[in-house]
Amino acid sequence: MKIAWLPVIVLLAAASWAHAQDYPSSSIKIIVPFSPGAGTDTLTRLVAQEIQRRTGFSLYVENQTGAGGLIGMTTVARAAPNGYTLGTAAPSTHTIAAAVRKKMPYDPIRDFTFISTLVKYTSVLVVHPSVPLKSMSEFVRYAKNNPDRLSFASAGVGTSTHLMGEMLKQAAQIKIVHVPYKGGGQSIPDLLGGHIPVAIISAAGVQNYVREGRLRALAVFERERYGGLPTVPAITEAVPRINPRISWFGFVGPAGLPPAISRRLNTEALQALQAKDLRQKLESAGFQILGSTPEQFAEMVKDEISAWTKVVAAANIRVDN
């Protein structure tokens, strides 16, 4: 039976390679499952422009918003696996989504070809200057002695900043009250005004306020210090038991993308990320360059799903579909 199938397999492989040699013969669509002007949109357009500049490929970005990114990513999962429909994935479309949602319109592993991670961004725990806590150790000690006296803002229920707060609560064995906002930026006016004492938020969005002394940063959710706020400790320095997860973005395609096309896209994405002008633009926007092999990307997503699922189960979090 295996021998009978061999000529068919050889012919299919040859056809796949021939297709890859001609790729791309038309425009490549990259779906951003979030709003125009959002960080993911900016990232995708900058990387696409650099790939196009280097290669002459025709790429364009299409925003398909809704359901926390699931609508756009469903389009990617259901697209023909020919390399002409890609998407920019994020924790909210894959790892965190799988942890907090009972039902998904796609399988975050089996329904995609992982091409390359692109960047990550750092989240930070900040307090209003009126809060008399100068370090993460003081914060943890106060929270232990005063359960539920502190409240923290996040970008919303089931978002990465919410789950980072839950991870902190579990690792440090403290009780602090979660206050969800509709996006991290929505909490900044209340934070600056002292109406909410604490926030876990993208460092890029508040680092200028920290430098100006309008907010105090106690820790970044990383294993190492963040270059944008080099004097701020990593969360592991004060809470050794915590296992911080990164907030990443990366290119994916539908499952079944021919390996030759996947490798070509991976190569072009990685080379684009090395361009000096692009790196400067991304870093000024608060992103940190990643880049990976497809295999590393897929393995990271599996690991992140496992880690977030444990946090979500312990906190009994569920987002209704």
C-alpha positions, -999 to 999 in steps of 0.1 A, spaced: 0 0 0 28 24 8 46 16 -25 14 23 -44 11 58 -28 48 67 -34 44 81 -70 15 102 -58 35 116 -29 64 124 -52 42 142 -77 26 162 -49 60 172 -35 72 182 -70 40 203 -75 45 220 -41 81 228 -49 72 242 -84 45 263 -68 70 276 -42 95 285 -70 68 308 -86 58 323 -53 45 349 -50 28 355 -83 2 379 -69 -4 401 -38 -1 387 -3 -28 397 21 -19 400 58 -49 401 81 -46 422 113 -74 411 136 -74 444 154 -83 480 147 -64 503 123 -39 523 143 -35 498 171 0 485 180 -5 453 160 -16 472 130 14 496 131 38 466 136 23 447 107 24 476 83 60 485 91 72 449 87 52 445 54 66 477 40 101 465 48 96 431 32 81 448 1 110 473 -1 136 445 1 119 419 -22 95 437 -44 67 414 -31 32 431 -32 18 430 3 -12 447 18 -28 448 52 -65 441 58 -81 448 93 -108 424 104 -118 433 139 -140 417 165 -143 391 192 -108 399 206 -91 391 173 -109 358 167 -128 370 137 -98 380 117 -78 349 128 -108 326 117 -104 340 82 -67 331 82 -74 296 95 -100 290 68 -80 305 39 -64 284 12 -29 272 22 -12 289 -7 7 317 10 -15 345 -2 -34 350 31 -14 354 63 -22 369 97 -6 386 126 -12 365 157 -10 375 193 -17 360 228 -54 371 225 -59 351 193 -40 320 204 -25 314 238 -46 334 262 -77 329 240 -73 291 243 -70 294 281 -100 317 288 -126 306 262 -147 276 264 -151 274 227 -128 286 199 -138 289 162 -104 273 153 -78 252 169 -49 275 179 -23 249 170 -37 225 144 -53 251 122 -22 272 116 12 272 101 36 292 123 60 313 103 79 335 127 76 355 158 82 392 152 83 413 184 73 413 220 63 442 243 69 445 280 42 451 307 50 470 339 34 474 373 30 511 381 16 530 410 4 566 415 30 586 434 6 590 463 9 553 470 36 550 497 52 519 482 87 523 468 95 487 457 79 455 446 89 439 479 71 466 498 41 461 475 39 424 482 44 429 519 16 455 521 -8 434 500 -2 404 523 -9 424 554 -38 442 538 -58 418 517 -79 434 490 -69 469 500 -51 475 467 -68 474 433 -51 472 399 -63 483 365 -59 460 334 -68 462 298 -99 440 304 -110 406 316 -90 378 301 -63 401 287 -26 396 292 -24 424 318 -53 409 337 -37 374 337 -3 389 347 -20 403 378 -35 369 385 -1 353 380 14 378 405 -14 371 430 -8 333 428 30 335 429 32 361 457 1 347 476 -15 381 478 -50 394 473 -55 425 452 -87 436 434 -89 435 396 -105 466 379 -109 459 342 -109 487 316 -117 486 279 -81 487 269 -49 497 287 -50 533 275 -84 538 290 -70 534 325 -42 560 321 -63 592 330 -77 575 362 -42 563 370 -26 597 366 -54 613 386 -49 588 414 -84 574 410 -69 539 406 -37 533 426 -21 505 406 -20 493 370 -4 466 350 0 481 316 22 482 285 55 499 294 56 517 261 23 535 270 35 548 304 73 550 303 73 588 297 50 593 327 75 572 348 104 593 336 85 625 345 77 612 379 40 612 374 39 574 379 62 551 398 72 518 382 79 489 406 86 460 383 85 449 347 70 415 339 102 400 325 130 378 337 155 406 328 153 443 330 137 463 301 159 487 281 132 514 280 131 515 319 166 502 328 164 511 365 131 492 371 136 457 385 124 426 367 94 410 385 115 379 393 138 399 414 111 404 441 88 375 433 112 345 425 83 320 422 66 339 393 70 326 358 64 357 336 52 352 300 59 374 271 34 394 251 43 385 215 32 390 179 40 368 149 31 359 114 10 328 108 -7 312 78 -34 285 75 -25 249 82 -9 230 53 12 259 40 39 243 18 71 241 37 91 258 10 67 288 11 67 288 49 105 289 49 106 317 23 83 338 44 103 331 75 135 341 58 120 374 45 105 382 79 137 377 98 157 397 73 132 425 75 136 426 113 174 431 109 169 463 89 182 492 110 154 517 101 127 492 109 143 482 142 145 518 152 109 524 144 97 493 162 118 500 193 106 536 194 71 522 194 79 501 225 85 468 207 114 445 213 127 424 183 122 386 185 123 365 154 123 327 155 121 295 134 86 282 126 93 253 150 104 276 178 72 297 173 49 266 174 66 253 205 63 286 223 26 288 216 21 253 230 41 262 261 22 295 266 -12 278 263 -2 253 290 11 281 313 -19 304 309 -44 275 313 -30 268 348 -32 305 358 -68 308 344 -79 275 362 -65 287 395 -82 321 392 -114 306 378 -115 331 349 -138 325 319 -146 349 290 -180 343 275 -180 336 237 
